[in-house]
Amino acid sequence: MKPKHMKSSPLTPTRRDLLRIGGGIALSAPFVGRAWASTTEINMLAWYGHGESDMVGAFEEANNVKFVPKYYAGGDNMLALIAQSPPGTYDIILSDAEFVQQLNAAEYIEELNPADYPFDDMLHEDFTKFPGHWADDKLYSMMVRGGHLGVSYNTTAASAEEAASYDVFWKESMQGKVGHFDWHLPSLGMMSLKNGNGAGLWDLDEAAWAAVQDTTLSLRPQVGGFFDYGGTFNGLKNGEMLAMCGIGDWITGVLERDGAPVASTIPNEGGIQFTESYSIGKDSDKADICTSFIQYMLSPEGQVKSAQMVAYPGFCITKAGRAALIEQDPKEAKRSHQMEGMANDPIALINDGRIHYRDLPQQQSLEDWNDFWSEYKNA
């Protein structure tokens, strides 16, 4: 039996409608908007920026809704916020893909109808059955964007050749000038890649985990601080930090747009993909409009907004979305390498085996990694 929100409404466009018309009807013919109707509030839990006007404003206006965002940083914090809130608090939840399985196991999210979404328009086959999003052939979360993590650096402090390896973080002239985004998963994943673990970077036996800890601790003399989103951004912007571990273009892209001498690259040891997905909160009474919003974010218009997001850019994941970005904002498409044939085309990097999807530790618990991270910060 399908969940209550799976039934298509006559006012809700199908995925093929959205692809055919480029998302325009989603705004020109509001799903629920009426001049005399009261505004419906949609409670959103997400990374910073997803509930801001550049992302949701047009949809809000067209559908007489208002997103009320609660922001978090890091999947651990997301889970804690949901656990501390009454059931039904959040209507729509944006999560990192690796945490979807935990949301589902805890029964925090609703089942989705795959027919509502453009799986036949995905840029990569992996995106159609993304790990953790499905359970027993049932869909529980819909991927909407992604981005790559690697070496992020000040281009006046390191050359592109030096940045082609995580070894650049140990460069003598960067002592005290290397920062960390303060979340264990991306930084420790990079240390695992530096150690040569490749596709097995999350599946570490006791010896390999000990080696990752040793490598990480050897970096500590270089580290000048551990930062949240704002601190990471400002540390690179003002030159306080000359390199940052645990991030990628989602931070440097914003600065690069403004002309700052920063860049992110995928080093020879490989990079990590963060993947952001929307789920509908358990027992939400706004599931239909949330479904429409997810459809909108997967339309060409929504995908362009995601790529241009003020808070932090992300990659398009649909063919129609990428085509629209190239047509409407070729400068951003080129800057972010979202053009076929470019050396760092995100899809080509996946096909070449240089990108590994971020995951949870397989032989340790999240608590093990977080405990070590706390020890490392205090070392």
C-alpha positions in Angstrom: 0.0 0.0 0.0 1.4 3.4 -1.0 1.9 6.1 1.6 -0.9 8.7 1.7 1.2 11.3 -0.1 2.1 9.0 -3.0 -1.2 9.6 -4.8 -0.7 12.2 -7.6 -2.8 15.3 -7.3 -4.3 16.8 -10.5 -2.5 20.0 -9.6 0.9 18.3 -9.1 3.0 17.9 -12.3 4.4 14.5 -13.0 8.2 14.2 -13.4 7.8 14.0 -17.2 5.8 17.2 -17.2 8.6 18.9 -15.3 11.2 17.6 -17.7 9.1 18.5 -20.8 8.4 22.1 -19.7 11.6 22.9 -17.9 10.0 23.5 -14.6 8.2 26.6 -15.7 4.7 25.4 -15.0 5.7 24.7 -11.4 5.8 28.5 -10.9 3.4 29.8 -13.5 0.5 27.6 -12.3 0.7 27.4 -8.5 -0.1 24.0 -7.0 -2.1 25.4 -4.0 -1.8 29.1 -4.2 -4.9 31.2 -3.8 -5.1 34.9 -3.0 -7.4 34.3 -0.1 -5.7 31.2 1.3 -3.6 31.5 4.5 0.1 30.8 4.0 1.2 27.2 4.9 4.4 26.8 6.9 6.7 24.0 6.0 9.2 23.1 8.7 12.6 22.2 7.1 15.7 20.7 8.7 18.7 21.3 6.5 22.3 22.5 6.0 22.5 26.3 6.0 21.2 28.0 3.0 18.6 25.6 1.7 15.7 27.5 3.2 16.8 30.9 2.0 15.0 33.0 -0.6 17.4 32.2 -3.4 16.5 28.6 -3.1 12.8 28.6 -2.0 11.5 32.1 -2.7 10.0 31.5 -6.1 8.4 28.3 -4.9 7.0 30.0 -1.8 5.4 32.8 -3.8 3.9 30.5 -6.4 2.5 28.0 -3.8 1.5 30.3 -0.9 3.9 28.5 1.5 6.6 29.6 3.8 9.6 27.5 4.7 10.7 27.7 8.3 14.3 26.3 8.3 16.3 24.8 11.2 19.9 24.6 10.2 22.6 22.1 11.3 26.1 21.1 10.3 27.0 17.4 10.2 24.8 14.4 10.1 25.4 13.5 13.7 23.9 16.9 14.7 21.0 16.3 12.4 20.1 13.0 14.0 20.4 14.5 17.5 18.0 17.4 16.6 15.4 15.0 15.3 15.7 12.7 18.3 15.2 15.7 20.6 12.1 16.9 18.8 8.5 15.7 19.0 7.4 13.4 16.2 6.2 15.3 13.2 8.3 18.4 13.9 10.0 18.5 10.5 8.0 18.2 7.3 11.1 18.0 5.0 14.6 16.9 5.9 17.7 17.5 3.8 20.4 15.0 4.8 23.7 13.7 3.7 23.1 10.5 1.8 25.1 8.4 4.2 22.7 9.2 7.0 19.5 8.3 5.2 19.7 4.7 6.3 19.8 5.9 9.9 16.8 8.2 9.4 14.9 5.2 7.9 15.9 2.7 10.6 14.7 5.2 13.3 11.4 5.6 11.4 11.9 9.3 11.0 11.0 9.5 7.3 8.2 8.4 5.0 8.4 6.2 2.0 8.4 8.0 -1.4 6.9 7.1 -4.7 9.7 6.6 -7.3 7.3 7.4 -10.1 7.3 11.0 -8.8 10.9 11.6 -9.7 13.1 11.8 -12.9 15.3 8.8 -12.5 15.5 8.4 -16.3 17.2 11.8 -16.4 20.0 11.2 -14.0 23.5 12.1 -15.1 25.0 8.9 -13.7 23.6 5.4 -13.3 24.7 5.4 -9.7 22.3 8.2 -8.9 19.3 6.0 -9.8 19.8 3.5 -6.9 22.0 5.6 -4.6 23.3 3.6 -1.6 21.1 3.9 1.5 18.2 5.7 -0.3 16.4 2.4 -0.9 15.3 -0.4 1.4 13.6 -3.5 0.2 13.1 -1.8 -3.2 11.3 1.1 -1.5 12.5 4.7 -1.9 12.9 6.8 1.2 15.0 9.7 0.1 15.6 11.6 -3.2 19.0 12.8 -4.2 18.9 16.4 -5.4 22.6 17.6 -5.5 26.2 16.7 -4.7 29.7 18.1 -4.5 33.3 17.0 -4.3 35.7 17.3 -1.4 39.5 17.4 -1.9 42.3 19.8 -1.4 41.2 23.4 -0.8 43.9 26.0 -0.8 45.1 29.6 -1.4 46.6 29.7 -4.9 49.3 32.1 -3.8 50.5 29.6 -1.1 50.6 26.4 -3.2 50.8 25.5 -6.8 48.3 23.4 -8.7 51.0 20.7 -8.8 51.5 20.8 -5.0 47.7 20.7 -4.5 47.6 17.5 -6.5 48.3 15.5 -3.3 47.1 15.7 0.3 50.8 16.0 1.1 50.4 19.8 0.6 48.8 20.0 4.0 52.2 19.1 5.5 54.0 21.8 3.5 56.5 23.6 5.8 55.3 27.1 4.9 51.7 26.2 5.9 52.6 25.4 9.5 49.8 26.9 11.6 47.9 27.8 8.5 45.9 24.6 7.8 42.4 24.6 9.0 39.8 21.9 9.5 36.1 22.0 8.8 35.0 20.8 12.3 33.4 17.5 11.4 35.3 14.2 11.6 33.8 12.3 8.6 35.3 14.3 5.7 38.7 15.0 7.2 39.3 11.5 8.4 38.1 10.2 5.0 40.8 12.3 3.4 43.4 11.0 5.7 42.3 7.5 4.8 42.7 8.3 1.1 46.1 9.8 1.8 47.1 6.4 3.3 46.2 4.7 0.0 42.9 3.0 1.1 41.1 4.1 -2.1 37.7 2.6 -2.4 38.1 1.0 1.0 38.5 4.3 2.8 35.5 3.7 5.1 36.1 0.0 5.6 39.2 0.0 7.9 40.4 -2.9 10.0 42.1 -2.3 13.3 45.5 -1.7 11.7 44.3 0.5 9.0 42.2 2.6 11.4 45.3 3.0 13.7 47.3 4.1 10.7 44.7 6.8 9.8 44.8 8.1 13.3 48.6 8.3 13.2 48.5 10.1 9.9 45.9 12.6 11.2 47.9 13.2 14.4 51.0 13.9 12.4 49.1 16.8 10.8 48.3 18.5 14.1 51.3 20.8 14.3 50.2 22.3 10.9 46.7 23.0 12.1 45.6 26.5 13.1 42.0 25.9 13.9 38.8 23.9 13.7 36.0 25.9 12.1 32.2 25.9 11.5 30.8 27.0 8.1 31.3 30.7 8.8 34.8 30.3 10.3 35.9 28.1 7.4 34.7 30.6 4.9 36.3 33.6 6.7 39.5 31.8 7.4 40.2 31.3 3.7 38.8 34.7 2.8 41.0 36.7 5.0 44.1 34.5 4.5 44.3 33.4 8.1 44.2 29.8 6.7 46.1 28.9 3.6 44.6 25.5 3.2 41.5 23.7 4.5 41.0 20.0 5.1 37.5 18.5 4.9 35.9 20.8 2.3 35.8 21.5 -1.4 34.2 23.7 -3.9 31.1 24.2 -1.7 33.2 26.7 0.3 35.9 27.8 -2.2 33.4 28.2 -5.0 31.6 31.0 -3.1 34.9 32.8 -2.6 36.1 32.1 -6.1 33.0 33.7 -7.5 34.0 36.9 -5.7 37.6 36.8 -7.0 39.4 35.4 -4.0 42.7 33.5 -4.8 41.4 30.1 -3.7 40.6 26.8 -5.4 39.7 23.2 -4.8 41.0 20.2 -6.6 40.7 16.4 -6.5 44.2 15.1 -5.7 45.8 12.0 -7.1 44.8 10.0 -4.0 41.2 10.6 -4.8 38.3 12.7 -3.5 35.0 12.3 -1.7 31.5 13.1 -2.9 29.0 14.6 -0.5 25.4 13.9 -1.6 22.4 15.8 -0.4 18.9 14.3 -0.5 15.4 15.2 0.6 13.2 13.0 2.7 9.7 13.7 4.0 9.3 13.7 7.7 7.3 10.9 9.3 3.6 11.8 9.8 3.9 15.2 8.1 0.6 16.5 7.0 2.3 18.5 4.3 3.7 15.6 2.3 2.0 16.5 -0.9 3.5 20.0 -1.1 6.9 18.6 0.0 6.8 16.1 -2.8 6.1 19.0 -5.2 9.0 20.9 -3.8 11.4 18.0 -4.3 10.1 17.7 -7.9 10.8 21.4 -8.3 14.4 21.1 -7.0 14.9 18.3 -9.6 13.4 20.4 -12.5 15.9 22.3 -14.7 15.0 25.5 -12.9 15.6 24.0 -9.5 18.9 22.4 -10.5 20.2 25.8 -11.8 19.2 27.4 -8.5 21.1 24.6 -6.7 24.2 25.2 -8.8 24.0 29.0 -8.1 23.1 28.6 -4.4 24.3 31.7 -2.5 25.4 29.7 0.6 27.3 27.0 -1.2 27.1 25.7 -4.8 26.4 22.1 -5.7 26.5 20.0 -8.8 23.5 19.3 -11.1 22.6 15.7 -11.1 20.1 15.6 -14.0 20.9 15.9 -17.7 18.2 18.6 -18.1 19.5 20.5 -15.2 23.1 20.5 -16.5 21.9 21.6 -19.9 19.9 24.4 -18.4 22.9 25.6 -16.3 25.2 25.6 -19.4 22.6 27.6 -21.3 21.7 30.1 -18.6 25.0 30.5 -16.7 27.9 29.2 -18.8 30.3 31.0 -16.5 29.3 29.0 -13.5 29.1 25.8 -15.5 32.7 26.3 -16.7 34.0 27.4 -13.3 32.6 24.3 -11.6 33.7 22.0 -14.6 30.1 21.0 -15.3 30.7 20.6 -19.0 31.5 17.4 -20.8 35.1 17.2 -21.9 36.5 19.3 -19.1 39.3 17.6 -17.1 37.5 17.8 -13.8 34.0 17.1 -15.0 32.3 15.7 -11.9 30.8 12.8 -13.8 34.1 11.9 -15.5 35.8 11.9 -12.1 33.3 9.3 -10.9 33.7 7.2 -14.1 37.5 7.4 -13.6 37.3 6.0 -10.1 38.7 9.1 -8.5 35.6 10.0 -6.5 34.3 7.9 -3.6 30.9 8.5 -2.1 31.0 9.6 1.5 29.9 6.8 3.8 29.8 5.9 7.5 32.7 3.9 9.0 32.2 0.2 8.4 34.3 -1.4 11.1 34.1 1.3 13.7 31.1 3.3 15.1 30.5 7.0 14.5 31.2 7.4 18.2 34.7 5.8 17.6 35.5 8.4 14.9 34.0 11.3 16.9 35.9 10.3 20.0 39.2 10.3 18.2 38.3 13.6 16.6 37.8 15.1 20.0 41.2 13.7 21.1 42.8 15.1 18.0 41.4 18.6 18.5 42.7 18.6 22.1 46.1 17.2 21.2 
